[in-house]
Amino acid sequence: MSLLTIKDLSYQVDQQQILKNINLTVEENAWLTITGPSGGGKSTLLKIIASLLTPTSGSITYQNKDQEAYEKTTYRKEVSYCFQNPTLFGETVYDNLLFPFTIRDLPYDALKVKKALQLVALTEGFLNKKITEISGGERQRVALLRNLLFLPKILLLDEVTVGLDSENKQIVHELLGKIHESGVTLIQITHDVEELANATHMVTIQEGGVLNESIS
């Protein structure tokens, strides 16, 4: 069943054409990997899917409804974007993992958070860590958990393992595998060999257009 449909999508800034006539269908529980050379428009496409950018022309349909018809906060709870360089806010890890409950007007669930931390090899005591004192790999794990305490329908991943050491990469790989098994659709930009092997679909974007598609 189609979960997300991109039709004739283009994006232009001033006279620069970044994306042109993108057509793509993403099925439920797919693991779609987007590859291609730097500057080809991959990250721009992901940000448009996330509603962080507005296309110049064309449309995105999510669950048979136009993306523009959704209230942005509602849409972003279901289509969640993870940046290549994670941004944490507040002072502590706790501040970041409290946020998903706050925006849903729900009480903080300490047990839920504890179990989530265990998925990425972190302890409950890590909540008190100041965000200025944790490593890049730990920051990425916390940012992922912030997106995944309440599972989205679609998780968008923009080169989230770039710059991570082998241990942190393995932790993230295992987490993504579990998330996909639970029914979350993954759309990711990556050149990581292990993540490429996990993909059910691959799309190559070059010079702003879809060069080819493949299904494993």
C-alpha positions in Angstrom: 0.0 0.0 0.0 1.3 3.4 -0.9 2.2 5.6 2.1 3.8 8.5 0.4 3.6 9.7 -3.2 5.7 12.4 -4.8 4.4 13.7 -8.1 6.2 16.0 -10.6 8.1 17.7 -7.7 10.5 20.5 -8.4 12.4 22.9 -6.2 14.2 26.0 -7.4 16.0 28.8 -5.5 16.3 32.0 -7.6 17.6 30.7 -10.9 19.1 27.5 -9.5 17.1 24.3 -10.2 17.9 21.9 -7.4 15.2 19.3 -8.0 13.2 18.7 -11.2 10.2 16.5 -11.9 10.7 14.0 -9.1 8.2 11.1 -9.1 8.4 8.5 -6.4 6.1 6.2 -4.5 7.0 4.8 -1.1 5.2 1.8 0.2 4.3 1.1 3.8 7.2 -0.5 5.8 9.7 0.1 2.9 13.3 0.8 3.7 14.2 3.3 0.9 17.8 4.4 0.5 18.6 7.5 -1.6 22.1 7.7 -3.0 23.9 9.9 -5.5 26.7 12.5 -5.8 27.0 15.4 -3.4 24.9 18.4 -4.5 22.4 16.3 -6.4 19.5 17.3 -4.3 19.1 14.4 -1.9 19.0 16.4 1.4 16.7 18.9 -0.2 14.2 16.2 -1.2 14.3 14.8 2.4 13.6 18.3 3.8 10.7 18.7 1.5 9.2 15.4 2.5 9.7 16.5 6.1 7.8 19.8 5.4 10.8 21.8 6.3 10.9 23.2 2.7 8.1 24.0 0.3 8.4 22.7 -3.3 8.3 25.1 -6.1 5.9 22.9 -8.0 4.5 19.4 -7.8 2.9 17.6 -4.8 3.4 15.2 -1.9 0.6 12.9 -0.8 0.8 11.3 2.6 -1.8 8.6 3.5 -3.9 9.7 0.5 -4.0 13.3 1.7 -2.0 16.3 0.4 0.9 17.2 2.6 -0.3 20.9 2.7 -3.6 19.9 4.2 -1.9 18.7 7.4 -1.2 20.9 10.4 2.6 20.9 10.4 3.0 19.7 14.0 0.6 16.8 13.4 2.4 15.9 10.1 5.9 16.1 11.7 4.9 13.7 14.5 4.2 11.1 11.8 6.9 12.0 9.4 10.0 12.6 11.5 13.3 14.0 10.3 16.8 13.2 11.8 19.6 15.6 10.9 23.1 14.6 9.9 24.4 16.9 12.6 22.0 16.4 15.5 20.9 19.5 17.4 20.1 19.1 21.1 18.5 21.8 23.2 18.1 22.7 26.8 20.9 21.8 29.3 20.6 18.0 29.8 19.7 14.8 28.0 16.6 14.7 30.1 15.4 18.0 28.6 15.5 16.5 25.2 13.7 13.3 26.1 11.1 15.1 28.0 10.2 17.1 24.9 8.3 14.4 23.0 5.9 14.0 26.0 5.5 17.8 26.4 4.4 18.4 22.8 1.8 15.7 23.2 0.5 17.0 26.5 1.5 13.7 28.1 3.1 13.0 31.5 6.8 12.0 31.4 7.1 8.2 31.4 10.3 7.2 33.1 10.0 3.5 32.4 9.5 4.2 28.7 12.5 6.4 28.6 14.7 3.9 30.5 13.8 1.1 28.0 14.5 3.5 25.1 17.9 4.4 26.5 18.8 0.7 26.8 18.1 0.3 23.0 21.1 2.5 22.4 23.3 1.2 25.1 22.8 4.1 27.5 21.8 4.0 31.2 19.1 5.9 33.0 21.8 7.9 34.8 22.8 9.4 31.4 19.7 11.6 31.6 21.5 14.0 33.9 24.4 14.5 31.5 24.8 18.0 30.2 24.5 18.1 26.4 27.8 20.0 26.3 29.6 17.0 27.9 28.6 14.2 25.6 30.3 12.8 22.5 29.1 13.2 18.9 28.0 9.5 18.9 26.0 10.0 22.1 24.4 13.2 20.7 23.2 11.2 17.6 21.8 8.5 19.8 19.9 10.9 22.0 18.6 12.8 18.9 17.3 9.5 17.4 15.6 8.6 20.7 13.9 12.0 20.8 12.4 11.1 17.4 11.5 7.6 18.3 10.0 7.6 21.9 6.7 7.9 20.0 7.2 6.0 16.8 6.5 7.9 13.6 5.0 6.4 10.5 8.0 7.5 8.4 11.5 8.2 9.7 13.7 10.4 7.5 17.5 9.9 8.1 20.0 12.3 6.5 23.4 10.6 6.7 23.0 9.9 10.4 26.0 7.6 10.8 28.5 9.9 9.0 31.4 10.6 11.3 30.5 8.0 13.9 33.0 5.4 15.1 32.3 1.7 14.5 30.8 1.1 17.9 28.3 4.0 17.6 27.5 2.9 14.0 26.7 -0.6 15.1 24.4 0.7 17.8 22.5 2.9 15.3 22.3 0.1 12.8 20.7 -2.2 15.3 18.3 0.4 16.4 17.2 1.1 12.8 16.7 -2.6 12.2 14.4 -2.9 15.2 12.5 0.2 14.3 11.9 -1.1 10.7 10.8 -4.5 12.1 8.2 -2.7 14.2 6.6 -1.3 11.1 8.2 2.1 10.6 9.0 3.1 7.0 12.6 4.4 6.7 13.8 6.8 4.0 17.5 7.5 4.3 20.4 9.1 2.6 23.5 7.1 3.1 26.7 5.7 1.6 27.1 3.2 4.5 27.6 -0.3 3.0 25.6 -2.0 5.8 22.7 0.4 5.5 22.7 0.0 1.7 22.4 -3.8 2.2 19.4 -3.4 4.5 17.4 -1.3 1.9 14.4 -2.8 0.2 14.4 0.0 -2.4 17.1 2.2 -3.7 16.9 5.5 -5.7 19.7 7.4 -7.2 19.4 11.1 -7.6 21.7 13.0 -9.8 21.6 16.6 -11.0 18.2 17.1 -9.3 16.4 14.1 -11.0 15.8 10.5 -10.3 18.4 8.6 -12.3 17.2 5.1 -11.5 15.3 2.9 -9.0 15.9 -0.6 -7.9 14.0 -3.0 -5.6 15.9 -5.7 -3.6 
